[in-house]
């Protein structure tokens, strides 16, 4: 009965808190650091999931997280689940990750990493990177974690940070799953800034984070580059990394599928599979037409884990994989965790 109630609340809050509805994460208005989690209190988190404070090894501040450990003898796999662009550690949609962990007997941690991406301290900063790594160490110190099975997952802004962390700390992860991610911040800022784009709030978020629009100065451009996943992703060579995007994202969602496809191209290069590249014209065609060009059709087998979100295109390069499915700005939780569960060091 309680599980049904959690699901009902998730549906009610989905338009506000995450990306599983297909509507996407809403742009956040700039807020002060003290208010970075204001308005996102989620009463639906079950009592057995603890709110904990993790001391940052970078600046000594107390960083909150949601944390849960399964019953029974360990060691247990660990899932580090990342909130969306405008969310925080209390984001109600992330209960879906916890429920998957409960079913599988995995340790679950959901860090805050400086809250919504509306200030320089957030959005792929050095503090954010360390907060995620500190969350892993907190879980290891407070329960029995199977170090051979440490997984990372995120959607939208969480998908962006999944790609970034895959490059920044490749050795930490057994496997990672990124859904509808942003891979290059300057490109996304320009896309969101286009006249008539309903996602211009995100462009403003990035100006606040990086100190200006791309091209404003060398210092600003350096911030966009350093915080972008593509800058670091070559260091994720040989990491099992699953990238997923709904083919209509960027139209009925906030992140064009080019971000996923260009991230895969980079991984294909570093994994020694340049024949798996998608050309610029192919990527541009998918983005513009929300469909595959003829030469890319028929390259995916049915995948029941995606249910009605039919897999349209799938390609692998070493242990990296990209999937385009019939959908928008969203995640299929069951498919994400099932793919991660395949991997062990």
C-alpha positions in Angstrom: 0.0 0.0 0.0 2.8 2.4 0.9 4.6 1.7 -2.4 1.5 2.7 -4.3 1.3 5.9 -2.5 4.9 6.7 -3.3 4.1 6.1 -7.0 1.1 8.3 -6.9 3.1 11.2 -5.4 5.8 10.7 -8.0 3.3 11.1 -10.8 1.8 14.2 -9.2 5.3 15.8 -8.7 6.9 14.6 -12.0 6.3 17.8 -13.9 8.1 19.8 -11.2 10.9 17.5 -10.1 12.5 15.6 -12.9 12.5 14.2 -16.4 10.6 10.9 -16.4 7.4 12.5 -17.6 9.0 13.7 -20.9 8.3 17.3 -20.0 11.8 17.8 -18.6 13.4 19.7 -15.9 12.2 23.3 -15.5 14.8 26.1 -15.7 15.6 27.3 -12.2 15.6 31.0 -11.3 18.8 32.2 -9.8 18.8 31.7 -6.0 21.3 32.3 -3.2 23.4 29.4 -2.0 21.4 29.4 1.2 18.2 28.9 -0.8 19.6 26.3 -3.2 17.1 23.6 -2.1 14.2 25.9 -1.4 10.8 24.8 -2.7 11.9 21.2 -3.4 11.0 19.5 -0.1 9.6 16.1 -1.0 7.4 14.6 1.7 7.2 11.4 -0.2 10.6 10.1 0.7 10.1 6.9 2.8 11.2 7.0 6.4 13.8 4.3 5.9 15.8 6.5 3.5 18.0 8.7 5.8 18.9 12.3 5.2 22.6 12.4 6.1 25.3 15.1 6.1 28.7 14.4 4.4 31.7 16.6 5.2 33.2 17.9 2.0 36.9 16.9 1.7 37.3 20.0 -0.4 36.0 22.8 1.8 34.8 21.2 5.0 31.1 22.1 4.5 28.3 19.7 5.4 26.7 18.5 2.2 23.3 16.7 2.5 22.3 13.4 0.8 19.7 10.7 0.9 21.1 7.4 1.9 19.7 3.8 2.2 21.3 0.5 2.9 19.7 -2.9 2.3 19.2 -5.5 5.0 21.4 -8.6 5.1 25.0 -9.3 5.0 27.1 -7.4 2.5 28.9 -6.4 0.5 26.3 -4.8 -1.7 26.5 -3.0 -5.0 26.2 0.8 -4.7 24.2 3.1 -6.9 25.1 6.8 -6.9 22.0 8.6 -8.4 22.3 12.2 -9.5 19.5 14.8 -9.4 18.5 16.9 -12.4 19.6 20.3 -13.5 17.2 22.3 -11.3 16.7 19.6 -8.6 18.5 18.7 -5.4 19.0 15.8 -3.1 15.4 15.7 -2.0 14.0 15.4 -5.6 10.9 13.2 -5.4 11.4 11.5 -8.8 14.6 10.0 -7.6 12.6 7.7 -5.4 12.4 5.6 -8.6 16.1 4.9 -8.2 15.7 4.0 -4.6 12.9 1.6 -5.4 15.1 -0.1 -8.0 17.9 -0.4 -5.4 15.4 -1.9 -2.8 14.4 -4.5 -5.3 17.9 -5.4 -6.2 19.5 -5.1 -2.7 21.8 -2.3 -3.7 23.1 0.5 -1.5 21.6 3.9 -2.6 23.0 7.4 -2.2 21.6 10.6 -3.7 23.9 13.5 -3.1 23.1 17.2 -3.4 26.4 18.4 -5.1 25.6 22.0 -4.4 22.0 21.9 -5.5 20.5 23.4 -8.7 22.9 24.6 -11.5 22.3 28.3 -10.9 25.6 29.4 -9.3 29.3 29.0 -9.8 29.6 26.5 -6.9 27.3 24.1 -8.8 27.3 22.8 -12.4 30.4 20.6 -12.7 32.6 22.7 -10.4 35.5 21.2 -8.5 33.2 21.2 -5.4 30.6 19.2 -7.3 33.1 16.6 -8.5 34.4 16.2 -5.0 30.9 16.0 -3.5 30.1 13.0 -5.7 33.3 11.3 -4.8 32.8 12.1 -1.2 29.3 10.4 -1.4 31.0 7.2 -2.6 33.4 7.3 0.3 30.6 8.0 2.8 28.7 4.9 1.6 31.9 2.8 1.8 32.5 4.0 5.4 28.9 3.4 6.6 28.0 0.1 5.0 29.5 -2.8 3.2 29.9 -1.8 -0.4 31.0 -4.2 -3.1 33.9 -2.2 -4.7 33.5 -4.2 -7.9 30.0 -2.9 -8.5 29.8 0.9 -8.0 27.3 2.4 -10.5 26.5 5.9 -11.5 23.2 7.1 -13.1 21.5 10.4 -13.9 18.9 12.0 -16.2 19.0 15.5 -17.8 21.3 17.6 -15.6 22.1 14.3 -13.8 22.9 12.7 -17.2 25.3 15.6 -17.8 27.1 15.1 -14.5 27.2 11.3 -15.2 29.2 12.0 -18.4 31.4 14.5 -16.6 32.2 12.2 -13.7 32.9 9.3 -16.1 35.7 11.4 -17.4 36.8 13.0 -14.2 37.0 9.8 -12.2 36.9 6.9 -14.5 38.4 4.4 -12.0 35.7 5.0 -9.4 32.9 3.5 -11.5 32.1 0.0 -12.7 29.6 1.4 -15.2 27.5 4.5 -15.8 24.2 5.3 -17.4 23.4 8.8 -18.7 20.0 9.7 -20.0 19.2 12.8 -22.2 22.5 14.4 -21.1 24.0 17.8 -21.9 27.5 17.1 -23.2 28.8 20.6 -24.2 27.6 23.6 -22.1 28.5 26.4 -24.6 26.6 24.6 -27.4 23.6 24.2 -25.1 23.7 27.8 -24.0 23.6 28.9 -27.6 20.7 26.4 -28.4 18.7 27.6 -25.4 19.3 31.3 -26.3 17.8 31.0 -29.7 14.8 33.3 -30.3 11.6 31.5 -29.5 13.3 28.7 -27.6 11.1 28.0 -24.5 14.2 26.9 -22.5 15.9 30.3 -22.3 15.9 30.0 -18.6 18.7 27.4 -18.9 20.8 29.9 -20.9 20.5 32.3 -18.0 21.5 29.6 -15.5 24.7 29.0 -17.5 25.5 32.8 -17.7 25.2 32.9 -13.9 27.4 29.8 -13.5 30.1 30.7 -15.9 30.1 34.5 -15.6 28.8 35.4 -19.0 27.7 34.1 -22.3 30.1 32.1 -24.5 32.6 34.4 -26.2 32.4 37.0 -23.6 36.0 36.5 -22.5 38.7 33.9 -22.4 38.0 33.4 -18.7 34.3 32.7 -19.4 35.0 30.4 -22.2 37.4 28.5 -20.0 34.6 28.0 -17.5 32.3 26.6 -20.1 35.0 24.2 -21.3 36.2 23.0 -17.9 32.6 22.3 -16.8 31.7 20.4 -20.0 31.6 16.7 -20.2 33.1 16.6 -23.7 36.3 18.1 -22.3 36.9 15.1 -20.1 35.1 12.2 -21.7 38.2 10.9 -23.5 39.4 9.8 -20.1 36.4 7.4 -19.9 37.9 5.1 -22.5 37.0 1.4 -21.8 34.4 2.4 -19.2 31.0 0.7 -19.7 28.9 3.9 -20.4 25.3 3.8 -21.7 23.9 7.0 -23.3 20.2 7.3 -24.0 18.0 9.9 -25.6 14.4 10.3 -26.7 14.5 11.2 -30.4 12.0 14.1 -29.9 14.2 15.7 -27.2 15.1 19.3 -28.1 11.6 19.6 -29.6 9.4 18.2 -26.8 12.2 18.6 -24.3 15.2 20.8 -23.5 18.3 18.9 -24.8 18.8 18.1 -28.5 19.9 14.6 -29.2 23.1 15.9 -30.8 24.6 16.0 -27.2 24.2 12.3 -26.8 25.4 11.4 -30.3 28.5 13.6 -30.2 29.4 12.2 -26.8 29.1 8.7 -28.3 31.3 9.8 -31.3 34.1 10.8 -28.9 33.8 7.5 -27.0 33.9 5.6 -30.3 37.2 7.3 -31.1 38.9 6.6 -27.8 37.6 3.1 -27.8 39.2 2.4 -31.1 36.0 2.2 -33.2 36.0 5.2 -35.6 33.8 3.2 -38.0 31.0 3.7 -35.5 31.0 7.5 -35.9 27.9 9.3 -36.9 28.5 12.0 -39.4 27.6 15.6 -38.8 25.0 15.4 -41.5 23.5 12.4 -39.9 23.4 14.0 -36.5 21.9 17.2 -37.9 19.2 15.2 -39.8 18.2 13.4 -36.6 18.0 16.7 -34.7 16.1 18.6 -37.4 13.6 15.8 -38.4 13.1 13.9 -35.2 13.7 10.7 -37.2 16.5 8.6 -38.6 18.0 9.1 -42.0 17.5 6.0 -44.2 21.0 4.6 -43.7 20.5 4.5 -39.9 17.2 2.7 -39.8 16.9 -0.9 -38.9 20.0 -1.0 -36.7 18.3 -1.8 -33.4 16.8 -5.0 -32.0 13.6 -4.7 -29.9 14.3 -4.2 -26.2 11.5 -5.1 -23.8 13.1 -3.2 -21.0 12.1 0.0 -22.8 8.5 -1.1 -23.0 6.5 1.3 -25.1 9.6 3.6 -25.6 10.5 1.6 -28.7 14.3 1.5 -29.4 14.9 3.1 -32.8 18.7 3.2 -33.0 21.4 1.5 -31.1 25.2 1.4 -31.6 28.1 0.2 -29.5 31.8 1.1 -29.5 33.6 -1.2 -27.1 31.7 -1.0 -23.8 30.1 2.3 -24.7 26.6 2.3 -26.1 24.1 4.9 -27.5 20.4 4.4 -27.8 17.8 6.6 -29.4 14.2 5.6 -28.4 10.7 6.8 -29.2 10.3 9.5 -26.5 11.4 12.9 -25.3 13.3 14.2 -22.3 13.0 11.2 -20.0 14.5 8.1 -18.5 13.4 4.5 -18.4 14.4 3.5 -14.9 14.1 -0.2 -15.4 16.3 -0.1 -18.5 18.9 2.0 -16.8 19.4 -0.2 -13.7 19.2 -3.4 -15.7 22.1 -2.3 -18.0 24.2 -1.3 -15.0 23.6 -4.6 -13.3 25.3 -6.4 -16.2 28.7 -5.1 -15.2 31.2 -6.1 -12.5 35.0 -5.4 -12.3 
